[in-house]
Structure formats: structure tokens, C-alpha cells
Amino acid sequence: MKTVRMTVTIPDEDFQRIEQSKRAKGLSRSAMVHEMVATYFAGEELREKIDKYVDGYRRMPEDPEEIATLEKAQLDVMDGGF
């Protein structure tokens, strides 16, 4: 993986929180910031997937009859297995 060096300016309180977290986790500052960036982008990807799911559900909501049929099938399977 290619790396780049960057300089950023953040509030002192945020810097202190980063320092405290990196010490607690035993990470270098670079590793801590990398973890934070990766977590941020993973959260963004998850939010995008959730938004797509919600949009799809709004366009094609579940049919109450279909739900009732699936619930009955689950109960039938469970009753037959015990």
C-alpha cells in the first residue's frame, strides 16, 4: 500500500483524545489515525447500504399476506422439528 504524509490542524481536545486512545490501544499515531479513517469510511459504506435497503423497502414494501405465509411456514417447520 502506498502511503502519503499529510499535515492537519485539529482542536487540542481532539488531539488529546487521539493521544489517549492510541496509548490505550498501544498504537502509533499514524496507526491510530489510519484506524479512525478506516472506521469512518466503513461507517459511510454501511450508511449507503442501509439507505439503499430503506429505499428499496419503500419502493417494494412487504405484503402482509406474504409475511403471514412466511410466519406460518416457520411455525410449521419448528413444530415438525420437535
PDB file of N, CA, C and O in Angstrom:
ATOM      1  N   MET A   1       0.858  -1.171   0.000  1.00  0.00           N
ATOM      2  CA  MET A   1       0.000   0.000   0.000  1.00  0.00           C
ATOM      3  C   MET A   1       0.900   1.229   0.000  1.00  0.00           C
ATOM      4  O   MET A   1       1.807   1.358   0.822  1.00  0.00           O
ATOM      5  N   LYS A   2       0.630   2.123  -0.935  1.00  0.00           N
ATOM      6  CA  LYS A   2       1.370   3.376  -0.993  1.00  0.00           C
ATOM      7  C   LYS A   2       0.875   4.282   0.126  1.00  0.00           C
ATOM      8  O   LYS A   2      -0.324   4.333   0.398  1.00  0.00           O
ATOM      9  N   THR A   3       1.771   4.985   0.763  1.00  0.00           N
ATOM     10  CA  THR A   3       1.380   5.903   1.831  1.00  0.00           C
ATOM     11  C   THR A   3       1.775   7.319   1.469  1.00  0.00           C
ATOM     12  O   THR A   3       2.670   7.543   0.654  1.00  0.00           O
ATOM     13  N   VAL A   4       1.099   8.266   2.080  1.00  0.00           N
ATOM     14  CA  VAL A   4       1.422   9.675   1.902  1.00  0.00           C
ATOM     15  C   VAL A   4       1.482  10.334   3.278  1.00  0.00           C
ATOM     16  O   VAL A   4       0.848   9.882   4.232  1.00  0.00           O
ATOM     17  N   ARG A   5       2.243  11.387   3.353  1.00  0.00           N
ATOM     18  CA  ARG A   5       2.334  12.146   4.594  1.00  0.00           C
ATOM     19  C   ARG A   5       1.426  13.358   4.448  1.00  0.00           C
ATOM     20  O   ARG A   5       1.379  13.980   3.386  1.00  0.00           O
ATOM     21  N   MET A   6       0.701  13.696   5.519  1.00  0.00           N
ATOM     22  CA  MET A   6      -0.158  14.870   5.461  1.00  0.00           C
ATOM     23  C   MET A   6      -0.086  15.610   6.787  1.00  0.00           C
ATOM     24  O   MET A   6       0.238  15.035   7.827  1.00  0.00           O
ATOM     25  N   THR A   7      -0.390  16.872   6.726  1.00  0.00           N
ATOM     26  CA  THR A   7      -0.429  17.702   7.920  1.00  0.00           C
ATOM     27  C   THR A   7      -1.846  18.221   8.066  1.00  0.00           C
ATOM     28  O   THR A   7      -2.442  18.715   7.109  1.00  0.00           O
ATOM     29  N   VAL A   8      -2.382  18.104   9.275  1.00  0.00           N
ATOM     30  CA  VAL A   8      -3.737  18.588   9.541  1.00  0.00           C
ATOM     31  C   VAL A   8      -3.725  19.432  10.810  1.00  0.00           C
ATOM     32  O   VAL A   8      -2.834  19.307  11.650  1.00  0.00           O
ATOM     33  N   THR A   9      -4.716  20.278  10.927  1.00  0.00           N
ATOM     34  CA  THR A   9      -4.888  21.086  12.131  1.00  0.00           C
ATOM     35  C   THR A   9      -6.218  20.699  12.752  1.00  0.00           C
ATOM     36  O   THR A   9      -7.261  20.755  12.101  1.00  0.00           O
ATOM     37  N   ILE A  10      -6.170  20.306  14.022  1.00  0.00           N
ATOM     38  CA  ILE A  10      -7.384  19.902  14.735  1.00  0.00           C
ATOM     39  C   ILE A  10      -7.390  20.582  16.105  1.00  0.00           C
ATOM     40  O   ILE A  10      -6.343  21.022  16.581  1.00  0.00           O
ATOM     41  N   PRO A  11      -8.547  20.669  16.732  1.00  0.00           N
ATOM     42  CA  PRO A  11      -8.607  21.247  18.079  1.00  0.00           C
ATOM     43  C   PRO A  11      -7.770  20.419  19.062  1.00  0.00           C
ATOM     44  O   PRO A  11      -7.638  19.204  18.915  1.00  0.00           O
ATOM     45  N   ASP A  12      -7.215  21.094  20.051  1.00  0.00           N
ATOM     46  CA  ASP A  12      -6.370  20.428  21.044  1.00  0.00           C
ATOM     47  C   ASP A  12      -7.107  19.300  21.760  1.00  0.00           C
ATOM     48  O   ASP A  12      -6.523  18.257  22.053  1.00  0.00           O
ATOM     49  N   GLU A  13      -8.409  19.515  22.044  1.00  0.00           N
ATOM     50  CA  GLU A  13      -9.170  18.466  22.750  1.00  0.00           C
ATOM     51  C   GLU A  13      -9.201  17.176  21.923  1.00  0.00           C
ATOM     52  O   GLU A  13      -9.060  16.082  22.468  1.00  0.00           O
ATOM     53  N   ASP A  14      -9.385  17.308  20.617  1.00  0.00           N
ATOM     54  CA  ASP A  14      -9.406  16.133  19.750  1.00  0.00           C
ATOM     55  C   ASP A  14      -8.035  15.465  19.721  1.00  0.00           C
ATOM     56  O   ASP A  14      -7.929  14.240  19.780  1.00  0.00           O
ATOM     57  N   PHE A  15      -6.992  16.280  19.631  1.00  0.00           N
ATOM     58  CA  PHE A  15      -5.634  15.726  19.639  1.00  0.00           C
ATOM     59  C   PHE A  15      -5.382  14.945  20.918  1.00  0.00           C
ATOM     60  O   PHE A  15      -4.822  13.850  20.881  1.00  0.00           O
ATOM     61  N   GLN A  16      -5.794  15.504  22.051  1.00  0.00           N
ATOM     62  CA  GLN A  16      -5.586  14.822  23.336  1.00  0.00           C
ATOM     63  C   GLN A  16      -6.358  13.509  23.391  1.00  0.00           C
ATOM     64  O   GLN A  16      -5.862  12.520  23.929  1.00  0.00           O
ATOM     65  N   ARG A  17      -7.553  13.495  22.845  1.00  0.00           N
ATOM     66  CA  ARG A  17      -8.344  12.252  22.816  1.00  0.00           C
ATOM     67  C   ARG A  17      -7.664  11.199  21.943  1.00  0.00           C
ATOM     68  O   ARG A  17      -7.627  10.019  22.291  1.00  0.00           O
ATOM     69  N   ILE A  18      -7.129  11.642  20.807  1.00  0.00           N
ATOM     70  CA  ILE A  18      -6.408  10.709  19.934  1.00  0.00           C
ATOM     71  C   ILE A  18      -5.199  10.147  20.657  1.00  0.00           C
ATOM     72  O   ILE A  18      -4.953   8.942  20.623  1.00  0.00           O
ATOM     73  N   GLU A  19      -4.445  11.019  21.312  1.00  0.00           N
ATOM     74  CA  GLU A  19      -3.252  10.579  22.044  1.00  0.00           C
ATOM     75  C   GLU A  19      -3.617   9.576  23.138  1.00  0.00           C
ATOM     76  O   GLU A  19      -2.941   8.563  23.316  1.00  0.00           O
ATOM     77  N   GLN A  20      -4.681   9.868  23.857  1.00  0.00           N
ATOM     78  CA  GLN A  20      -5.114   8.968  24.936  1.00  0.00           C
ATOM     79  C   GLN A  20      -5.542   7.616  24.368  1.00  0.00           C
ATOM     80  O   GLN A  20      -5.186   6.573  24.916  1.00  0.00           O
ATOM     81  N   SER A  21      -6.294   7.628  23.284  1.00  0.00           N
ATOM     82  CA  SER A  21      -6.762   6.384  22.678  1.00  0.00           C
ATOM     83  C   SER A  21      -5.608   5.567  22.115  1.00  0.00           C
ATOM     84  O   SER A  21      -5.574   4.347  22.275  1.00  0.00           O
ATOM     85  N   LYS A  22      -4.666   6.229  21.459  1.00  0.00           N
ATOM     86  CA  LYS A  22      -3.544   5.493  20.866  1.00  0.00           C
ATOM     87  C   LYS A  22      -2.687   4.848  21.944  1.00  0.00           C
ATOM     88  O   LYS A  22      -2.192   3.735  21.767  1.00  0.00           O
ATOM     89  N   ARG A  23      -2.512   5.555  23.073  1.00  0.00           N
ATOM     90  CA  ARG A  23      -1.747   4.955  24.179  1.00  0.00           C
ATOM     91  C   ARG A  23      -2.481   3.745  24.750  1.00  0.00           C
ATOM     92  O   ARG A  23      -1.874   2.710  25.025  1.00  0.00           O
ATOM     93  N   ALA A  24      -3.782   3.886  24.922  1.00  0.00           N
ATOM     94  CA  ALA A  24      -4.582   2.795  25.481  1.00  0.00           C
ATOM     95  C   ALA A  24      -4.551   1.564  24.578  1.00  0.00           C
ATOM     96  O   ALA A  24      -4.566   0.432  25.060  1.00  0.00           O
ATOM     97  N   LYS A  25      -4.507   1.795  23.264  1.00  0.00           N
ATOM     98  CA  LYS A  25      -4.500   0.689  22.315  1.00  0.00           C
ATOM     99  C   LYS A  25      -3.099   0.229  21.952  1.00  0.00           C
ATOM    100  O   LYS A  25      -2.928  -0.797  21.292  1.00  0.00           O
ATOM    101  N   GLY A  26      -2.103   0.981  22.378  1.00  0.00           N
ATOM    102  CA  GLY A  26      -0.728   0.616  22.052  1.00  0.00           C
ATOM    103  C   GLY A  26      -0.393   0.823  20.593  1.00  0.00           C
ATOM    104  O   GLY A  26       0.392   0.068  20.020  1.00  0.00           O
ATOM    105  N   LEU A  27      -0.988   1.853  19.980  1.00  0.00           N
ATOM    106  CA  LEU A  27      -0.768   2.123  18.565  1.00  0.00           C
ATOM    107  C   LEU A  27       0.095   3.364  18.383  1.00  0.00           C
ATOM    108  O   LEU A  27       0.186   4.217  19.266  1.00  0.00           O
ATOM    109  N   SER A  28       0.717   3.441  17.231  1.00  0.00           N
ATOM    110  CA  SER A  28       1.394   4.677  16.858  1.00  0.00           C
ATOM    111  C   SER A  28       0.322   5.689  16.471  1.00  0.00           C
ATOM    112  O   SER A  28      -0.830   5.320  16.244  1.00  0.00           O
ATOM    113  N   ARG A  29       0.696   6.952  16.395  1.00  0.00           N
ATOM    114  CA  ARG A  29      -0.259   7.974  15.983  1.00  0.00           C
ATOM    115  C   ARG A  29      -0.760   7.691  14.570  1.00  0.00           C
ATOM    116  O   ARG A  29      -1.953   7.820  14.294  1.00  0.00           O
ATOM    117  N   SER A  30       0.143   7.308  13.683  1.00  0.00           N
ATOM    118  CA  SER A  30      -0.266   7.011  12.307  1.00  0.00           C
ATOM    119  C   SER A  30      -1.248   5.850  12.262  1.00  0.00           C
ATOM    120  O   SER A  30      -2.243   5.899  11.539  1.00  0.00           O
ATOM    121  N   ALA A  31      -0.968   4.809  13.034  1.00  0.00           N
ATOM    122  CA  ALA A  31      -1.869   3.654  13.061  1.00  0.00           C
ATOM    123  C   ALA A  31      -3.229   4.038  13.631  1.00  0.00           C
ATOM    124  O   ALA A  31      -4.260   3.558  13.159  1.00  0.00           O
ATOM    125  N   MET A  32      -3.234   4.896  14.638  1.00  0.00           N
ATOM    126  CA  MET A  32      -4.497   5.325  15.242  1.00  0.00           C
ATOM    127  C   MET A  32      -5.312   6.126  14.240  1.00  0.00           C
ATOM    128  O   MET A  32      -6.514   5.900  14.099  1.00  0.00           O
ATOM    129  N   VAL A  33      -4.674   7.061  13.543  1.00  0.00           N
ATOM    130  CA  VAL A  33      -5.391   7.871  12.553  1.00  0.00           C
ATOM    131  C   VAL A  33      -5.868   6.985  11.405  1.00  0.00           C
ATOM    132  O   VAL A  33      -6.977   7.162  10.902  1.00  0.00           O
ATOM    133  N   HIS A  34      -5.039   6.037  10.992  1.00  0.00           N
ATOM    134  CA  HIS A  34      -5.451   5.104   9.932  1.00  0.00           C
ATOM    135  C   HIS A  34      -6.688   4.328  10.366  1.00  0.00           C
ATOM    136  O   HIS A  34      -7.618   4.157   9.578  1.00  0.00           O
ATOM    137  N   GLU A  35      -6.710   3.856  11.613  1.00  0.00           N
ATOM    138  CA  GLU A  35      -7.880   3.130  12.130  1.00  0.00           C
ATOM    139  C   GLU A  35      -9.112   4.035  12.138  1.00  0.00           C
ATOM    140  O   GLU A  35     -10.210   3.600  11.790  1.00  0.00           O
ATOM    141  N   MET A  36      -8.929   5.272  12.528  1.00  0.00           N
ATOM    142  CA  MET A  36     -10.057   6.214  12.561  1.00  0.00           C
ATOM    143  C   MET A  36     -10.608   6.468  11.161  1.00  0.00           C
ATOM    144  O   MET A  36     -11.823   6.490  10.966  1.00  0.00           O
ATOM    145  N   VAL A  37      -9.728   6.658  10.194  1.00  0.00           N
ATOM    146  CA  VAL A  37     -10.151   6.907   8.821  1.00  0.00           C
ATOM    147  C   VAL A  37     -10.868   5.674   8.263  1.00  0.00           C
ATOM    148  O   VAL A  37     -11.912   5.793   7.622  1.00  0.00           O
ATOM    149  N   ALA A  38     -10.299   4.491   8.512  1.00  0.00           N
ATOM    150  CA  ALA A  38     -10.919   3.254   8.030  1.00  0.00           C
ATOM    151  C   ALA A  38     -12.306   3.072   8.652  1.00  0.00           C
ATOM    152  O   ALA A  38     -13.246   2.666   7.969  1.00  0.00           O
ATOM    153  N   THR A  39     -12.430   3.371   9.938  1.00  0.00           N
ATOM    154  CA  THR A  39     -13.720   3.260  10.622  1.00  0.00           C
ATOM    155  C   THR A  39     -14.727   4.235  10.032  1.00  0.00           C
ATOM    156  O   THR A  39     -15.894   3.893   9.836  1.00  0.00           O
ATOM    157  N   TYR A  40     -14.275   5.439   9.752  1.00  0.00           N
ATOM    158  CA  TYR A  40     -15.160   6.440   9.152  1.00  0.00           C
ATOM    159  C   TYR A  40     -15.699   5.957   7.810  1.00  0.00           C
ATOM    160  O   TYR A  40     -16.906   5.998   7.570  1.00  0.00           O
ATOM    161  N   PHE A  41     -14.804   5.499   6.938  1.00  0.00           N
ATOM    162  CA  PHE A  41     -15.242   5.073   5.607  1.00  0.00           C
ATOM    163  C   PHE A  41     -16.103   3.810   5.675  1.00  0.00           C
ATOM    164  O   PHE A  41     -17.030   3.661   4.879  1.00  0.00           O
ATOM    165  N   ALA A  42     -15.817   2.910   6.599  1.00  0.00           N
ATOM    166  CA  ALA A  42     -16.667   1.726   6.769  1.00  0.00           C
ATOM    167  C   ALA A  42     -18.068   2.154   7.200  1.00  0.00           C
ATOM    168  O   ALA A  42     -19.061   1.591   6.741  1.00  0.00           O
ATOM    169  N   GLY A  43     -18.145   3.146   8.077  1.00  0.00           N
ATOM    170  CA  GLY A  43     -19.447   3.668   8.508  1.00  0.00           C
ATOM    171  C   GLY A  43     -20.205   4.308   7.358  1.00  0.00           C
ATOM    172  O   GLY A  43     -21.418   4.141   7.235  1.00  0.00           O
ATOM    173  N   GLU A  44     -19.481   5.045   6.510  1.00  0.00           N
ATOM    174  CA  GLU A  44     -20.103   5.657   5.341  1.00  0.00           C
ATOM    175  C   GLU A  44     -20.661   4.592   4.402  1.00  0.00           C
ATOM    176  O   GLU A  44     -21.778   4.721   3.902  1.00  0.00           O
ATOM    177  N   GLU A  45     -19.879   3.540   4.165  1.00  0.00           N
ATOM    178  CA  GLU A  45     -20.341   2.449   3.294  1.00  0.00           C
ATOM    179  C   GLU A  45     -21.571   1.776   3.881  1.00  0.00           C
ATOM    180  O   GLU A  45     -22.512   1.456   3.155  1.00  0.00           O
ATOM    181  N   LEU A  46     -21.569   1.559   5.191  1.00  0.00           N
ATOM    182  CA  LEU A  46     -22.717   0.938   5.848  1.00  0.00           C
ATOM    183  C   LEU A  46     -23.947   1.826   5.728  1.00  0.00           C
ATOM    184  O   LEU A  46     -25.041   1.334   5.450  1.00  0.00           O
ATOM    185  N   ARG A  47     -23.780   3.129   5.935  1.00  0.00           N
ATOM    186  CA  ARG A  47     -24.916   4.051   5.800  1.00  0.00           C
ATOM    187  C   ARG A  47     -25.471   4.040   4.380  1.00  0.00           C
ATOM    188  O   ARG A  47     -26.686   4.087   4.186  1.00  0.00           O
ATOM    189  N   GLU A  48     -24.587   3.977   3.388  1.00  0.00           N
ATOM    190  CA  GLU A  48     -25.049   3.912   1.996  1.00  0.00           C
ATOM    191  C   GLU A  48     -25.854   2.640   1.750  1.00  0.00           C
ATOM    192  O   GLU A  48     -26.888   2.679   1.084  1.00  0.00           O
ATOM    193  N   LYS A  49     -25.385   1.511   2.285  1.00  0.00           N
ATOM    194  CA  LYS A  49     -26.110   0.245   2.111  1.00  0.00           C
ATOM    195  C   LYS A  49     -27.463   0.304   2.805  1.00  0.00           C
ATOM    196  O   LYS A  49     -28.461  -0.171   2.264  1.00  0.00           O
ATOM    197  N   ILE A  50     -27.500   0.879   3.990  1.00  0.00           N
ATOM    198  CA  ILE A  50     -28.766   0.998   4.720  1.00  0.00           C
ATOM    199  C   ILE A  50     -29.728   1.897   3.950  1.00  0.00           C
ATOM    200  O   ILE A  50     -30.912   1.582   3.828  1.00  0.00           O
ATOM    201  N   ASP A  51     -29.220   3.018   3.429  1.00  0.00           N
ATOM    202  CA  ASP A  51     -30.070   3.920   2.643  1.00  0.00           C
ATOM    203  C   ASP A  51     -30.652   3.207   1.429  1.00  0.00           C
ATOM    204  O   ASP A  51     -31.826   3.386   1.108  1.00  0.00           O
ATOM    205  N   LYS A  52     -29.833   2.395   0.750  1.00  0.00           N
ATOM    206  CA  LYS A  52     -30.319   1.640  -0.409  1.00  0.00           C
ATOM    207  C   LYS A  52     -31.384   0.633   0.015  1.00  0.00           C
ATOM    208  O   LYS A  52     -32.394   0.468  -0.669  1.00  0.00           O
ATOM    209  N   TYR A  53     -31.158  -0.039   1.142  1.00  0.00           N
ATOM    210  CA  TYR A  53     -32.127  -1.015   1.647  1.00  0.00           C
ATOM    211  C   TYR A  53     -33.456  -0.328   1.964  1.00  0.00           C
ATOM    212  O   TYR A  53     -34.521  -0.807   1.573  1.00  0.00           O
ATOM    213  N   VAL A  54     -33.382   0.793   2.674  1.00  0.00           N
ATOM    214  CA  VAL A  54     -34.601   1.517   3.050  1.00  0.00           C
ATOM    215  C   VAL A  54     -35.328   2.012   1.800  1.00  0.00           C
ATOM    216  O   VAL A  54     -36.553   1.922   1.714  1.00  0.00           O
ATOM    217  N   ASP A  55     -34.577   2.531   0.840  1.00  0.00           N
ATOM    218  CA  ASP A  55     -35.184   2.999  -0.405  1.00  0.00           C
ATOM    219  C   ASP A  55     -35.894   1.846  -1.124  1.00  0.00           C
ATOM    220  O   ASP A  55     -37.019   2.004  -1.599  1.00  0.00           O
ATOM    221  N   GLY A  56     -35.236   0.701  -1.197  1.00  0.00           N
ATOM    222  CA  GLY A  56     -35.846  -0.465  -1.831  1.00  0.00           C
ATOM    223  C   GLY A  56     -37.088  -0.925  -1.097  1.00  0.00           C
ATOM    224  O   GLY A  56     -38.085  -1.296  -1.717  1.00  0.00           O
ATOM    225  N   TYR A  57     -37.027  -0.900   0.234  1.00  0.00           N
ATOM    226  CA  TYR A  57     -38.192  -1.309   1.028  1.00  0.00           C
ATOM    227  C   TYR A  57     -39.354  -0.347   0.808  1.00  0.00           C
ATOM    228  O   TYR A  57     -40.509  -0.766   0.737  1.00  0.00           O
ATOM    229  N   ARG A  58     -39.044   0.949   0.701  1.00  0.00           N
ATOM    230  CA  ARG A  58     -40.114   1.922   0.464  1.00  0.00           C
ATOM    231  C   ARG A  58     -40.754   1.718  -0.907  1.00  0.00           C
ATOM    232  O   ARG A  58     -41.960   1.899  -1.073  1.00  0.00           O
ATOM    233  N   ARG A  59     -39.931   1.339  -1.886  1.00  0.00           N
ATOM    234  CA  ARG A  59     -40.464   1.114  -3.234  1.00  0.00           C
ATOM    235  C   ARG A  59     -41.240  -0.193  -3.308  1.00  0.00           C
ATOM    236  O   ARG A  59     -42.221  -0.293  -4.044  1.00  0.00           O
ATOM    237  N   MET A  60     -40.802  -1.206  -2.543  1.00  0.00           N
ATOM    238  CA  MET A  60     -41.460  -2.518  -2.580  1.00  0.00           C
ATOM    239  C   MET A  60     -41.636  -3.049  -1.149  1.00  0.00           C
ATOM    240  O   MET A  60     -40.924  -3.966  -0.738  1.00  0.00           O
ATOM    241  N   PRO A  61     -42.576  -2.478  -0.395  1.00  0.00           N
ATOM    242  CA  PRO A  61     -42.775  -2.948   0.981  1.00  0.00           C
ATOM    243  C   PRO A  61     -43.290  -4.383   1.007  1.00  0.00           C
ATOM    244  O   PRO A  61     -43.855  -4.879   0.032  1.00  0.00           O
ATOM    245  N   GLU A  62     -43.080  -5.031   2.145  1.00  0.00           N
ATOM    246  CA  GLU A  62     -43.557  -6.408   2.288  1.00  0.00           C
ATOM    247  C   GLU A  62     -45.079  -6.437   2.289  1.00  0.00           C
ATOM    248  O   GLU A  62     -45.740  -5.531   2.796  1.00  0.00           O
ATOM    249  N   ASP A  63     -45.603  -7.479   1.719  1.00  0.00           N
ATOM    250  CA  ASP A  63     -47.041  -7.697   1.680  1.00  0.00           C
ATOM    251  C   ASP A  63     -47.440  -8.411   2.975  1.00  0.00           C
ATOM    252  O   ASP A  63     -46.852  -9.440   3.308  1.00  0.00           O
ATOM    253  N   PRO A  64     -48.429  -7.888   3.712  1.00  0.00           N
ATOM    254  CA  PRO A  64     -48.837  -8.529   4.966  1.00  0.00           C
ATOM    255  C   PRO A  64     -49.215  -9.999   4.794  1.00  0.00           C
ATOM    256  O   PRO A  64     -48.950 -10.805   5.686  1.00  0.00           O
ATOM    257  N   GLU A  65     -49.825 -10.363   3.675  1.00  0.00           N
ATOM    258  CA  GLU A  65     -50.189 -11.765   3.436  1.00  0.00           C
ATOM    259  C   GLU A  65     -48.927 -12.622   3.269  1.00  0.00           C
ATOM    260  O   GLU A  65     -48.862 -13.751   3.756  1.00  0.00           O
ATOM    261  N   GLU A  66     -47.933 -12.070   2.576  1.00  0.00           N
ATOM    262  CA  GLU A  66     -46.674 -12.795   2.391  1.00  0.00           C
ATOM    263  C   GLU A  66     -45.984 -13.027   3.737  1.00  0.00           C
ATOM    264  O   GLU A  66     -45.443 -14.105   3.985  1.00  0.00           O
ATOM    265  N   ILE A  67     -46.007 -12.015   4.600  1.00  0.00           N
ATOM    266  CA  ILE A  67     -45.405 -12.148   5.927  1.00  0.00           C
ATOM    267  C   ILE A  67     -46.124 -13.237   6.714  1.00  0.00           C
ATOM    268  O   ILE A  67     -45.480 -14.072   7.349  1.00  0.00           O
ATOM    269  N   ALA A  68     -47.450 -13.233   6.675  1.00  0.00           N
ATOM    270  CA  ALA A  68     -48.230 -14.242   7.402  1.00  0.00           C
ATOM    271  C   ALA A  68     -47.908 -15.642   6.890  1.00  0.00           C
ATOM    272  O   ALA A  68     -47.797 -16.580   7.680  1.00  0.00           O
ATOM    273  N   THR A  69     -47.759 -15.791   5.579  1.00  0.00           N
ATOM    274  CA  THR A  69     -47.420 -17.093   4.992  1.00  0.00           C
ATOM    275  C   THR A  69     -46.043 -17.555   5.463  1.00  0.00           C
ATOM    276  O   THR A  69     -45.865 -18.722   5.810  1.00  0.00           O
ATOM    277  N   LEU A  70     -45.071 -16.647   5.476  1.00  0.00           N
ATOM    278  CA  LEU A  70     -43.717 -17.000   5.926  1.00  0.00           C
ATOM    279  C   LEU A  70     -43.703 -17.353   7.408  1.00  0.00           C
ATOM    280  O   LEU A  70     -43.019 -18.293   7.812  1.00  0.00           O
ATOM    281  N   GLU A  71     -44.453 -16.607   8.224  1.00  0.00           N
ATOM    282  CA  GLU A  71     -44.529 -16.916   9.656  1.00  0.00           C
ATOM    283  C   GLU A  71     -45.152 -18.288   9.879  1.00  0.00           C
ATOM    284  O   GLU A  71     -44.691 -19.047  10.732  1.00  0.00           O
ATOM    285  N   LYS A  72     -46.186 -18.608   9.126  1.00  0.00           N
ATOM    286  CA  LYS A  72     -46.815 -19.925   9.260  1.00  0.00           C
ATOM    287  C   LYS A  72     -45.840 -21.023   8.865  1.00  0.00           C
ATOM    288  O   LYS A  72     -45.762 -22.054   9.534  1.00  0.00           O
ATOM    289  N   ALA A  73     -45.095 -20.811   7.782  1.00  0.00           N
ATOM    290  CA  ALA A  73     -44.113 -21.805   7.346  1.00  0.00           C
ATOM    291  C   ALA A  73     -43.037 -22.004   8.414  1.00  0.00           C
ATOM    292  O   ALA A  73     -42.604 -23.134   8.644  1.00  0.00           O
ATOM    293  N   GLN A  74     -42.604 -20.936   9.065  1.00  0.00           N
ATOM    294  CA  GLN A  74     -41.608 -21.062  10.137  1.00  0.00           C
ATOM    295  C   GLN A  74     -42.167 -21.894  11.285  1.00  0.00           C
ATOM    296  O   GLN A  74     -41.491 -22.778  11.811  1.00  0.00           O
ATOM    297  N   LEU A  75     -43.400 -21.604  11.666  1.00  0.00           N
ATOM    298  CA  LEU A  75     -44.011 -22.350  12.766  1.00  0.00           C
ATOM    299  C   LEU A  75     -44.192 -23.821  12.405  1.00  0.00           C
ATOM    300  O   LEU A  75     -43.990 -24.697  13.246  1.00  0.00           O
ATOM    301  N   ASP A  76     -44.570 -24.091  11.166  1.00  0.00           N
ATOM    302  CA  ASP A  76     -44.731 -25.468  10.731  1.00  0.00           C
ATOM    303  C   ASP A  76     -43.410 -26.220  10.813  1.00  0.00           C
ATOM    304  O   ASP A  76     -43.367 -27.364  11.263  1.00  0.00           O
ATOM    305  N   VAL A  77     -42.346 -25.583  10.382  1.00  0.00           N
ATOM    306  CA  VAL A  77     -41.013 -26.208  10.423  1.00  0.00           C
ATOM    307  C   VAL A  77     -40.608 -26.439  11.861  1.00  0.00           C
ATOM    308  O   VAL A  77     -40.105 -27.508  12.207  1.00  0.00           O
ATOM    309  N   MET A  78     -40.825 -25.436  12.706  1.00  0.00           N
ATOM    310  CA  MET A  78     -40.425 -25.567  14.114  1.00  0.00           C
ATOM    311  C   MET A  78     -41.229 -26.643  14.824  1.00  0.00           C
ATOM    312  O   MET A  78     -40.674 -27.403  15.618  1.00  0.00           O
ATOM    313  N   ASP A  79     -42.520 -26.722  14.556  1.00  0.00           N
ATOM    314  CA  ASP A  79     -43.368 -27.735  15.191  1.00  0.00           C
ATOM    315  C   ASP A  79     -42.971 -29.134  14.753  1.00  0.00           C
ATOM    316  O   ASP A  79     -43.012 -30.073  15.547  1.00  0.00           O
ATOM    317  N   GLY A  80     -42.585 -29.275  13.491  1.00  0.00           N
ATOM    318  CA  GLY A  80     -42.207 -30.583  12.971  1.00  0.00           C
ATOM    319  C   GLY A  80     -40.842 -31.038  13.447  1.00  0.00           C
ATOM    320  O   GLY A  80     -40.535 -32.229  13.407  1.00  0.00           O
ATOM    321  N   GLY A  81     -40.029 -30.111  13.893  1.00  0.00           N
ATOM    322  CA  GLY A  81     -38.674 -30.457  14.304  1.00  0.00           C
ATOM    323  C   GLY A  81     -38.542 -30.838  15.763  1.00  0.00           C
ATOM    324  O   GLY A  81     -37.467 -31.257  16.194  1.00  0.00           O
ATOM    325  N   PHE A  82     -39.619 -30.701  16.541  1.00  0.00           N
ATOM    326  CA  PHE A  82     -39.505 -31.001  17.977  1.00  0.00           C
ATOM    327  C   PHE A  82     -40.430 -32.075  18.402  1.00  0.00           C
ATOM    328  O   PHE A  82     -40.453 -32.441  19.577  1.00  0.00           O
TER     329      PHE A  82
END
